[in-house]
Amino acid sequence: MKIKQLISLLAILLLGTMTNVLAEEAVTPNTELPTPRWQDVAVHDPSIIKADDGYYYIFGSHMAAARSADLIKWKLISRDASNGGCTLVKEVQTEMKEALSYARTTTFWAPDVVQLADGRYYMYYCTCEGSSPLSALGYAVSDKPEGPYENLGIILKSGYGGYNATVLPNAIDPCLFYDKEDRLWMVYGSYSGGIYILEMDPVTGLPLEGQLNAGYGKKLLGGNHARIEAPYILYSPDTDYYYLFLSFGGLGAADGYNIRVCRSKTPDGPYEDALGQNMIRCAGRAGTFFNDPDYEPYGVKLMGGYEFMPVSTDKNKFTQAFRSPGHNSAYYDEETGRYFMIFHTRFANTGEAFSVRVHQMYMTADGWPVVSPMRYANEMPQPVAAEAMSGVYKVLLHGRDINKVEHESQEMTLHADGMVTGALTGTWQCTDGVNVTLTLDGLNYTGVMHTALEAGQKNWATCISALDETGASLWAVRALVQD
């Protein structure tokens, strides 16, 4: 057996299976352990790929990029292209001059990297000035994920001629993905006319000919300048759904960026949310501009700005408020069956500073992804022991709003007899240590109970990630148990 195969087998045996399959032993949290030494990076709009060299790479706006061996310690490998810090492309301002000149800018926006049939890495980059949909989307190739990439030219433009910005897409924010039949697709778009999808040639990396809407492809949602962008599609072999992640709202610290998801049985839709709403109806009304109330009711909201408030048993009363988390990518690890969400976030009272975060995701019994409340700390998905389920929890409701100020947690208690008291009242049940159901204030929640590290307390805590019937996320973190 090859060393790589042996390592993969050992990883599977150690990590166990995903949420709906029980591991052999339940986990009792509240064991004090040192906080992992995270090494953070500032990569805006991180798009992830795991390369043949075993590293995870994230690529972001301004040609920034970083790599990691474990999703915890990141090393910046490329910086802002506008000030000479780019290492992904030699002489990037010259190499990509055509795209930059067309968009009348020096700025690169969110790229994506995919490995095509020839084994090489293709970076789909985009340029846009920002105040208009005058954009160019091109691609470049390299033998290595860190480059250098050689420009292959522009494949799509927006904003020229008789272009209607309320209907047609802005040619930025590409995401390339393979479906379960190994067909290659590119979903893209930001604000303007919405989110579109194109089928691509897996050999050449170019769009197939003869597609809809003058070659822009099939529309999935958006329009009339709805503040929706950053599409990212991930297929789950566990549920047989394609999940389309989106960012609603504005990216600034006070602009309400939040992450939503919808799903489909086919890569090019139609996509629906938890209420069964066809996302093609998710758009601004004709004649409106950035009219959030029109599309706020659509999509499953996984997270927005949030802050976990301290409780009396916390050793550390300091809290951190996260604002405008968004522009995520997602990763499914075939070897371990785990799911991850990778995104950037801003913070309260720190201006527009941002940082990358990785959280583990889980699939609910209803086939929806939910996100752990805590950043990934190398935790293994295992059922929670019965004695670690009940107790005082910090519970946080994300709602379905485009919240510009963080939502704050409150206290609730899960009692051993199945009752819930405190800020929310009702009942709860978890018989297998994984799949949890709650009825709180008349709403039914379906979710996953798991263990994650509450870094501020240096405490492994029982956590709940769940969705109500409308597609609004609930997070709960079990407080420290007093000795």
HELIX and SHEET records of a PDB file:
HELIX    1   1 ILE A    3  LEU A   15  1                                  13    
HELIX    2   2 SER A   61  MET A   63  5                                   3    
HELIX    3   3 ALA A   81  ASN A   83  5                                   3    
HELIX    4   4 VAL A   92  GLU A   95  1                                   4    
HELIX    5   5 LYS A   97  ALA A  103  1                                   7    
HELIX    6   6 ASN A  213  GLY A  215  5                                   3    
HELIX    7   7 MET A  279  ARG A  281  5                                   3    
HELIX    8   8 ASP A  292  ASP A  294  5                                   3    
HELIX    9   9 ALA A  386  ALA A  388  5                                   3    
HELIX   10  10 ALA A  455  GLN A  457  5                                   3    
SHEET    1   A 4 SER A  47  LYS A  50  0                                        
SHEET    2   A 4 TYR A  56  PHE A  59 -1                                        
SHEET    3   A 4 ALA A  65  SER A  68 -1                                        
SHEET    4   A 4 TRP A  74  SER A  78 -1                                        
SHEET    1   B 4 PHE A 108  GLN A 115  0                                        
SHEET    2   B 4 TYR A 121  CYS A 128 -1                                        
SHEET    3   B 4 SER A 135  SER A 142 -1                                        
SHEET    4   B 4 GLU A 150  SER A 158 -1                                        
SHEET    1   C 4 CYS A 175  TYR A 178  0                                        
SHEET    2   C 4 LEU A 184  TYR A 188 -1                                        
SHEET    3   C 4 ILE A 195  MET A 200 -1                                        
SHEET    4   C 4 LYS A 218  LEU A 221 -1                                        
SHEET    1   D 4 ILE A 228  SER A 236  0                                        
SHEET    2   D 4 TYR A 241  PHE A 248 -1                                        
SHEET    3   D 4 ASN A 258  SER A 264 -1                                        
SHEET    4   D 4 VAL A 300  MET A 303 -1                                        
SHEET    1   E 2 TYR A 306  GLU A 307  0                                        
SHEET    2   E 2 HIS A 407  GLU A 408  1                                        
SHEET    1   F 4 PHE A 322  ASP A 333  0                                        
SHEET    2   F 4 ARG A 338  PHE A 347 -1                                        
SHEET    3   F 4 PHE A 354  MET A 363 -1                                        
SHEET    4   F 4 PRO A 369  ARG A 375 -1                                        
SHEET    1   G 9 GLY A 391  GLY A 399  0                                        
SHEET    2   G 9 GLN A 410  LEU A 414 -1                                        
SHEET    3   G 9 MET A 419  GLY A 422 -1                                        
SHEET    4   G 9 GLY A 426  GLN A 429 -1                                        
SHEET    5   G 9 ASN A 435  LEU A 440 -1                                        
SHEET    6   G 9 LEU A 443  GLU A 454 -1                                        
SHEET    7   G 9 ASN A 459  ASP A 468 -1                                        
SHEET    8   G 9 SER A 473  ARG A 478 -1                                        
SHEET    9   G 9 GLY A 391  GLY A 399 -1                                        
END                                                                             
